[in-house]
């Protein structure tokens, strides 16, 4: 997932958007967020991408 696209869709206040972007920039080196932030190799705009951890559980009602 691309960070900027997610932030545009969620409409955080400007100051919070900047804080979030800083957290992800730091995460490029440390992976403290657990989202494996990265820059794509063909990424000319230096946009941050990350993995969005999701778990799914399925069940059947009898």
C-alpha positions as CSV (number, residue, x, y, z in Angstrom):
1,X,0.0,0.0,0.0
2,X,1.2,3.5,-0.7
3,X,1.4,5.8,2.3
4,X,0.3,9.0,0.6
5,X,-2.7,7.4,-1.0
6,X,-3.8,6.0,2.4
7,X,-3.3,9.4,4.0
8,X,-5.3,11.1,1.3
9,X,-8.2,8.7,1.8
10,X,-8.2,9.1,5.6
11,X,-8.1,12.9,5.7
12,X,-5.9,13.4,8.8
13,X,-5.2,17.0,10.0
14,X,-2.1,18.4,8.2
15,X,0.1,18.3,11.3
16,X,-0.8,14.7,12.0
17,X,-0.1,13.8,8.4
18,X,3.4,15.2,8.7
19,X,4.0,13.2,11.9
20,X,2.8,10.0,10.3
21,X,5.1,10.6,7.3
22,X,8.0,11.1,9.7
23,X,7.3,7.9,11.5
24,X,7.2,6.0,8.3
25,X,10.5,7.6,7.1
26,X,12.2,6.5,10.3
27,X,10.6,3.1,9.8
28,X,12.4,2.6,6.5
29,X,15.6,2.0,8.5
30,X,14.3,0.3,11.7
31,X,11.0,-1.4,11.0
32,X,9.7,-0.4,14.5
33,X,6.1,-0.1,13.2
34,X,6.1,-3.7,12.0
35,X,4.8,-2.7,8.5
36,X,8.1,-3.3,6.6
37,X,8.1,0.2,5.1
38,X,10.1,0.4,1.8
39,X,10.7,2.5,-1.3
40,X,10.0,0.7,-4.6
41,X,13.0,0.2,-6.9
42,X,11.2,1.9,-9.8
43,X,9.9,4.6,-7.5
44,X,11.0,8.0,-9.0
45,X,9.0,10.1,-6.5
46,X,10.4,8.4,-3.4
47,X,6.9,7.5,-2.2
48,X,6.8,5.2,0.8
49,X,5.0,1.9,0.5
50,X,4.3,-0.6,3.3
51,X,2.6,-3.9,4.0
52,X,-0.7,-3.7,5.8
53,X,-0.9,-6.7,8.2
54,X,-4.3,-8.3,8.0
55,X,-5.5,-11.5,9.5
56,X,-8.7,-13.3,8.4
57,X,-10.6,-16.0,10.3
58,X,-13.2,-18.2,8.8
59,X,-15.8,-20.1,10.7
60,X,-18.8,-22.2,10.0
61,X,-21.9,-22.2,12.0
62,X,-23.5,-25.6,12.6
